[in-house]
Amino acid sequence: MKSKKLKIVKGSGNVFRDLGHKHADADQFKAILAAEIIKALDREGLSVRSAQGRTGIAAADFSRIRNADLGRFTVDRLMSIINRLGSRVGVKIKVRRGETVEHGMPA
């Protein structure tokens, strides 16, 4: 069987944008924050139950974060969880002009 040659496409650096998510930048930021929470849990060797005991955040929330189920979380809530784990968040914002995106309306 002859295989087809795959086309290589360079991504934007934001997988959520590449997949067409409506709030791609916020989703990307939430994913980065969740990854930092997971790193903190792993670094400290914390289970979701021990993280709950240390922070007062429900163990179920830590399980959701570990499973990348971030729909219930806001950016500020994720930042608060990081703070309760003993880390601090520094944010540098860079605003640049984006590509024009059509939203089903004529230009």
Residue frames as qw, qx, qy, qz and C-alpha x, y, z in Angstrom:
[[0.000, 0.889, 0.457, 0.000, 0.00, 0.00, 0.00],
 [0.422, 0.378, -0.006, 0.824, 1.41, 3.34, -1.03],
 [0.276, -0.668, -0.472, 0.505, 1.30, 5.97, 1.69],
 [0.217, 0.886, 0.228, 0.340, 0.38, 9.56, 0.96],
 [0.447, 0.201, -0.273, 0.828, 2.85, 12.29, 1.68],
 [0.286, -0.744, -0.527, 0.296, 1.78, 14.26, 4.72],
 [0.186, 0.762, 0.075, 0.615, 1.50, 18.00, 4.54],
 [0.503, -0.297, -0.447, 0.678, 3.36, 19.80, 7.30],
 [0.079, -0.828, -0.262, -0.489, 1.68, 22.89, 8.69],
 [0.321, 0.152, -0.484, 0.800, 3.35, 25.26, 11.13],
 [0.320, -0.693, -0.639, 0.094, 1.17, 25.97, 14.17],
 [0.023, -0.860, -0.068, -0.506, 0.50, 29.37, 15.67],
 [0.229, 0.297, -0.640, 0.670, 2.02, 28.46, 19.03],
 [0.449, -0.027, 0.499, -0.741, -1.46, 28.21, 20.54],
 [0.019, 0.095, 0.973, 0.211, -3.11, 24.86, 19.93],
 [0.207, 0.570, 0.672, -0.425, -6.49, 26.24, 20.96],
 [0.273, 0.655, -0.141, -0.690, -6.29, 28.90, 18.24],
 [0.098, 0.290, -0.834, -0.459, -5.21, 26.28, 15.71],
 [0.029, 0.277, 0.960, -0.007, -8.28, 24.22, 16.64],
 [0.140, -0.462, -0.455, -0.749, -10.59, 27.21, 16.30],
 [0.334, -0.532, -0.672, 0.392, -11.54, 27.73, 19.96],
 [0.011, -0.884, -0.321, -0.340, -13.50, 30.90, 20.58],
 [0.360, -0.908, 0.184, -0.109, -11.44, 31.94, 23.63],
 [0.882, 0.273, -0.262, 0.281, -8.11, 30.50, 22.51],
 [0.256, 0.593, -0.438, 0.625, -5.84, 32.90, 24.40],
 [0.562, -0.496, 0.345, -0.566, -7.67, 32.41, 27.72],
 [0.991, -0.053, -0.025, -0.123, -7.71, 28.63, 27.20],
 [0.713, 0.427, -0.371, 0.415, -3.97, 28.65, 26.53],
 [0.055, -0.598, 0.450, -0.661, -3.31, 30.73, 29.64],
 [0.794, -0.357, 0.217, -0.442, -5.45, 28.42, 31.77],
 [0.970, 0.140, -0.180, 0.083, -3.57, 25.39, 30.41],
 [0.450, 0.530, -0.451, 0.559, -0.22, 26.99, 31.29],
 [0.373, -0.533, 0.404, -0.643, -1.42, 27.77, 34.82],
 [0.943, -0.169, 0.055, -0.281, -2.76, 24.22, 35.24],
 [0.834, 0.322, -0.345, 0.285, 0.59, 22.82, 34.12],
 [0.135, 0.560, -0.494, 0.651, 2.32, 24.93, 36.78],
 [0.687, -0.407, 0.277, -0.534, -0.07, 23.62, 39.44],
 [0.991, 0.048, -0.114, -0.041, 0.67, 20.05, 38.37],
 [0.581, 0.486, -0.445, 0.478, 4.42, 20.78, 38.51],
 [0.228, -0.556, 0.455, -0.657, 4.05, 22.15, 42.05],
 [0.886, -0.242, 0.142, -0.370, 2.08, 19.07, 43.16],
 [0.934, 0.227, -0.223, 0.163, 4.66, 16.75, 41.63],
 [0.332, 0.602, -0.458, 0.564, 7.61, 18.71, 43.02],
 [0.375, -0.460, 0.490, -0.638, 6.16, 18.51, 46.55],
 [0.216, 0.014, -0.976, -0.001, 4.97, 14.92, 46.09],
 [0.381, 0.100, 0.460, -0.796, 1.42, 15.94, 46.98],
 [0.084, 0.367, 0.905, 0.199, -1.60, 13.76, 46.32],
 [0.176, -0.537, -0.368, -0.739, -4.88, 15.52, 45.65],
 [0.616, -0.657, -0.435, -0.021, -5.94, 14.78, 49.26],
 [0.603, -0.382, -0.176, 0.678, -2.75, 16.19, 50.75],
 [0.184, 0.244, 0.222, 0.926, -3.01, 19.24, 48.49],
 [0.377, -0.671, -0.450, -0.453, -6.55, 19.74, 49.79],
 [0.663, -0.594, -0.340, 0.302, -5.28, 19.59, 53.37],
 [0.512, -0.164, 0.003, 0.844, -2.55, 22.10, 52.64],
 [0.074, 0.135, 0.283, 0.947, -4.60, 24.60, 50.64],
 [0.327, 0.363, 0.549, -0.678, -8.25, 24.15, 51.55],
 [0.486, 0.344, -0.422, -0.684, -9.04, 23.64, 47.84],
 [0.892, 0.023, 0.288, -0.348, -11.23, 20.58, 47.18],
 [0.494, -0.278, 0.772, 0.288, -9.39, 17.41, 46.16],
 [0.604, 0.545, 0.578, 0.053, -11.86, 17.10, 43.27],
 [0.263, 0.945, -0.068, -0.182, -10.59, 20.42, 41.90],
 [0.231, -0.652, 0.673, 0.264, -7.02, 19.14, 41.91],
 [0.591, 0.127, 0.784, 0.140, -8.22, 15.99, 40.14],
 [0.504, 0.798, 0.321, -0.080, -9.94, 18.14, 37.49],
 [0.059, 0.898, -0.366, -0.236, -6.74, 20.14, 37.00],
 [0.424, -0.380, 0.792, 0.221, -4.67, 16.96, 36.65],
 [0.534, 0.350, 0.758, 0.135, -7.16, 15.72, 34.03],
 [0.127, -0.042, 0.357, 0.925, -7.09, 19.05, 32.14],
 [0.090, -0.671, -0.707, -0.203, -10.80, 19.55, 32.84],
 [0.285, -0.134, -0.201, 0.927, -10.48, 23.32, 33.18],
 [0.094, -0.552, -0.550, -0.620, -13.98, 24.44, 32.18],
 [0.466, -0.763, -0.448, 0.012, -14.97, 25.26, 35.77],
 [0.582, -0.459, -0.091, 0.665, -11.87, 27.34, 36.46],
 [0.234, 0.969, 0.044, 0.064, -11.21, 30.99, 35.86],
 [0.589, 0.520, -0.326, 0.526, -7.72, 32.36, 35.37],
 [0.182, -0.658, 0.382, -0.623, -7.83, 34.15, 38.72],
 [0.879, -0.360, 0.150, -0.272, -8.93, 30.98, 40.52],
 [0.925, 0.200, -0.155, 0.284, -6.03, 29.01, 39.02],
 [0.308, 0.618, -0.349, 0.633, -3.66, 31.79, 40.07],
 [0.546, -0.597, 0.268, -0.524, -5.10, 31.66, 43.59],
 [0.989, -0.145, 0.006, -0.026, -4.48, 27.91, 43.74],
 [0.711, 0.418, -0.271, 0.496, -0.86, 28.42, 42.67],
 [0.067, -0.672, 0.335, -0.657, -0.47, 31.03, 45.41],
 [0.785, -0.459, 0.182, -0.374, -1.91, 28.67, 48.03],
 [0.975, 0.064, -0.087, 0.195, 0.65, 26.07, 46.95],
 [0.588, -0.647, 0.126, 0.469, 3.40, 28.55, 47.84],
 [0.511, 0.129, 0.413, 0.743, 4.32, 29.82, 44.38],
 [0.138, 0.693, 0.149, -0.692, 3.75, 33.20, 42.81],
 [0.592, 0.539, 0.518, 0.303, 2.66, 34.07, 39.28],
 [0.108, -0.562, 0.177, 0.800, 4.32, 36.77, 37.22],
 [0.568, 0.609, 0.546, 0.086, 2.54, 37.82, 34.06],
 [0.153, -0.408, 0.328, 0.838, 4.05, 39.72, 31.16],
 [0.541, 0.638, 0.513, -0.192, 1.54, 40.89, 28.62],
 [0.181, -0.270, 0.514, 0.794, 2.41, 41.51, 25.01],
 [0.530, 0.626, 0.450, -0.353, -0.35, 42.83, 22.80],
 [0.154, -0.267, 0.611, 0.729, 0.09, 42.59, 19.07],
 [0.582, 0.329, -0.117, -0.734, -2.20, 42.99, 16.16],
 [0.573, 0.025, 0.819, -0.028, -3.84, 39.72, 15.24],
 [0.041, 0.093, 0.762, 0.640, -5.07, 38.42, 11.96],
 [0.507, 0.013, -0.012, -0.862, -8.54, 39.48, 10.92],
 [0.101, 0.114, 0.984, -0.087, -11.04, 36.82, 11.87],
 [0.409, -0.203, -0.413, -0.788, -14.45, 36.59, 10.28],
 [0.212, 0.074, 0.805, -0.550, -17.34, 35.95, 12.61],
 [0.235, 0.466, 0.847, 0.100, -19.95, 35.15, 10.02],
 [0.153, 0.862, 0.270, -0.401, -20.53, 38.82, 9.24],
 [0.637, 0.630, 0.168, 0.412, -19.63, 40.54, 5.99],
 [0.553, -0.268, -0.080, 0.785, -16.57, 42.78, 6.19]]
